[in-house]
């Protein structure tokens, strides 16, 4: 099964969320784009991507709800792909993009680039979501790097999160910059696929520099920042973690949001292999930290463990 076929299945099973005639239009548009006899022009290709919004209707722009089985099927088909945070409209547009018969050739790459140049925010999200599913993805590394520089959070998220593209194609500099920007704009860094495999001393240093800046300014340290250390934080990292944990004495432990960063710092101890310190926490007088300490001791403090936290609003 291809990405395009799987997306079509998801779309058809949610036909009630699409305007009358929307599915028929989508099929017609996909057929037009997929014609090998008369290759659709770049301008027409872009126009059809734009028209999808009007043809499918307002409800198609709302977040959809995929079943656990559907999400699992996507991950099996394409390792690192999680469309849970897509919409029907994004799925329909990616379906249209993947309908092109010339995606392996230069004409297909040129058409994708043309679509990027004239796209609005919603179309950009679909185009970035499509990159991991295009053949010879390395051709689009420059375009993906541009997405990391955007001021539109939705576009940045589409470019970087729930997709294998950054891990597969970004060099260390680009990957680290994407991770740190995720912290700045407040999107869930744990959704940067295979972040755990791309940890490095440089990423840890950048994260600790950011932690120092925020602490000096009296600002909250992003919960996901502690993800970036792993075993690379060194003594500086342990000191920063302990400083965060020490905040427990100054806040109300019943304030769940205020506790996020502290609990995440305990998980960071697990990622750093600080077994004895975790045991101390388990045996200590702060039961609010015991769950994370036990996760760390069990060796389960991977990036997905951060899904237990809702990223707090930064000030």
N, C-alpha and C positions, 0 to 999 in steps of 0.2 A: 504494500500500500504506500502511496506517495503522500506528501504533505497536502497537496491539493485535494486528493480524494478524501482524506480524513477531514479536512476543513469543510468540504462539501457535505459530508455526513453530519457534522456538527450543525451546520447552517440549516439543512433540511429538517433536522429534528426540532428546530426552533422556529418553524415557519410562522407560527402565530405571532411572533414578535416583529414580523416584516409586513410592510404595507401590501395590500392586494396587488398582485401582479409583479411584486418585487422579485420573487424567485424566478419567474419567467424572464424578467429583464436581465437578471444576473446570468442565467443560462445563455441568453442571446448575446450578452456582452462578452462572456467567456468564449463563446463560439467565434465571434468576430475577431477577438484578440488572438485566438488560437489558430486562425486560418493560415495555412502554409502557402496557399495559392496567391492570396493577396495580403501581404504583410501589412498590418495596421500601421499608420503613420505615428510618429512620436506624439504629435499634437492630439490625434484622436485617442491614443492610448491614455494620455493624461486626462483628456476630457471624460473618458469612461470612468476612470478612477474617481474623478470629482463628482460625476453624476450619481455614483453609488449612494451618496448621502441622501439625496432627494428621492431616489427610487426605492430605497429600503425603509426610509422613514425614521422618525425621531426615536422610537423605542429601540431600534437597532444600534443606537449610539450609547445605550445604557450598558453598564457592566453585565455580563452574562454569568450564569452559574453552571460550571461544568461539574460533572460527577467525578468522583475519585477514579472511576474506571476510565473515563475520557482523558483525564489528566495523565493517568498512567500510560494510556495508549500513545499519547503524544510523546512522552519521555522515552518510550520504547522505540518509537519510530525515529526520533531524533534526540540523541542524548543531550540533556541540558535544556531542552525546549519545554516550557511550561506556559500554555496559553490561558491559564486561569484568569489572568488579569486583562485579557483582551476583551473586545466587544464584538458583536455580530458584524458591525460595519468594518472593523479592522479585519476580521476574518474574511469577509467578502472581498475586500480590496486585495488582500494577500492572495486569495484564490484567483482573482483576475490577473495579478502580476505573474503568478506561476503558470497562467494559461499560455503565456508567450511561447511559441515554438522555437525561438531563436536565443534562448537565455544563455546558451553556451557560446554564442558567437559575439562578435564585437557589436553588431547591430542591436542585440539585446541589451548589452551593457550600456550602450549609448542611449537607448530608450529609457532605461532605469535612471541614468544620470539626468536626462532631460526632465523626467518626472520629478526628480528631487528639486531641480532648479525652480519649478513653477508650483510646487505643492504648498497647500496651506497646512496648518498644524495637524489636523486630523489625517491628511494624506501622508504627511511626513512620518507620523507614527506607524502607519501601515507599511510604508516603504522600509523603515528601519526594522520593523518586525520581520520583514521578508528576507533580510540579508542572509540570515543563517541557512535559508532554504534555497538559495541560488547556487548554481554550479560555479565552481572556481571562486569561492567567496573572497579569496585574497585580493581579487580585483577591486573590491569595495572597501578596503581598509581605510583609504584616505577619506572616503565619505563617512564611514563610521566614526573616524576621529573627529570629523567636523560636527557630528551629532553630540559628541562629548563637550563641545564648546558652546552649545546652544544655551540660551537663557530660558527656554521653554522646558519646564520640568517634565511635562508629559512626553516630550520628544526625547529628552535625555533618558528617561525611564525606558522608553521603547527601544532605544539604541543599546542599552547596557544590561538591563535586568531580564531575567527569565529566558535568556538566550545563550547558546554556546559561543556566539560570535566573538566577544571580547577575549575570552580565554583561549580560543583557537587561533586568533589572528593578531591580537595586539602584542606589541613588544612590551618589555618590562616598563619602559617609561610611560607609554600610553595606558597600560593597564593600571599602573599605580595612580596616575592622574585621574583616571575614571573612578577608581575607588575613593580617592580623597574628595573628588567633586560630589560623589554620592552622599558623603557625610555633610558637605556644605549645603546641598540643596534639600537634604532631609528625606531622601528615598531609602527604602530598606536595603542596606548593603548586603545583608545575608542572601538576598535574591540575585546577587552577582554570581553566576554559576561558576563553581570550581574555584572560588576565591581561596579556599583552603590550600589548593595546589599551587597557587601563585604568590603565597606569602613570601616575604623576603626581608632582609635587614633594612633595605631602603624604604620599603613600605612601612615597616615598624617605626623607622625614624621619622618619616613624614607624619604619621599618626601621632606620635608623641610630641612632635613640634606643635601640632594643632591642639593637642590636649593642654600643653603649656600655655599657648596663646589664650585659649578659652578660660582656663583657670585664672590667669593673670587679669583677665578682663571681668572676672566675677561671673562668668557665664557657665551654663550647664554643659558638660562634656557629652557629646552624642553617645548614646547607648551602643551603637554599632561600631564605634571607634575601637573598642577593645577587641573586636574581631581581627584587627589588622596586626596584632602583635605575634600571636602564635608562640613559637620558641625563639623568636628573633628580637624580643624586646630587651634582653639582658638585664643588668641591674637597674638601669634607668626605667625599664618597663615594669619591673617588680615594684619599684618605688612609686611609680605613678598609680599602679593598681592598688597598692596599700593606702595611698592618699585618698583614692576614691572610696575604698571600703571604710576608711576612718570617718567619712561623712555620716555614717550610720549613727554616730553619737550626737549629731547636730540636727537630725530631721526626725519626723514622725514616721516610725516604721510601718504604721498603718496606711500611710500615703503611698499607694501602689506605684503611682507615676514617679514619685520622688525616689522610690527604691529601684527603679529600672537600672540605672547606671551602676549602682552598687552590686546588684545581683549579676549584671553582665560582667563586672570586674571579677567576681568570684569565678564565673565561667572561664574568664581569661586565665585565671590561675590553673585551671584544668588544662587549657590549651598549652600552657607553658610547662606542664609537667610538675607543678608544685604540690606533690602528693602530701607531704607532711603538713603544709599550711592548710590544705583542704581538710585534712583530718582534724586539725585544731579547730577549724570553723565548725565542723560537724559536732565536735564535743563541746563547743563553746556555749555562750549564753544568748546567741542570736538565732533563734529558730527560723527567722525569716530568710536566712541565707543557707539553710541546710539543704534545701532541694537542689540548688545550683552546685553546692559543694559535692553532693552525691553524684550528680551528673558528671562533674569533672573527674571524680574518683573512678567512675565507671568507664571513662574514656569516651564519653558521648558528647563532649563539648565541641561538636563540629558546627559549622556555620548555620545549619538548620536549627540548632538549639536556640538561636536568636529569634526564631519565629514566635517564641513565647512572650516576647516583649512587643508592645506597641510603641513605636518611636514617639517620644514626647515632643511637643512643640518646642522649638528652640527660641531663645530670646536674645 
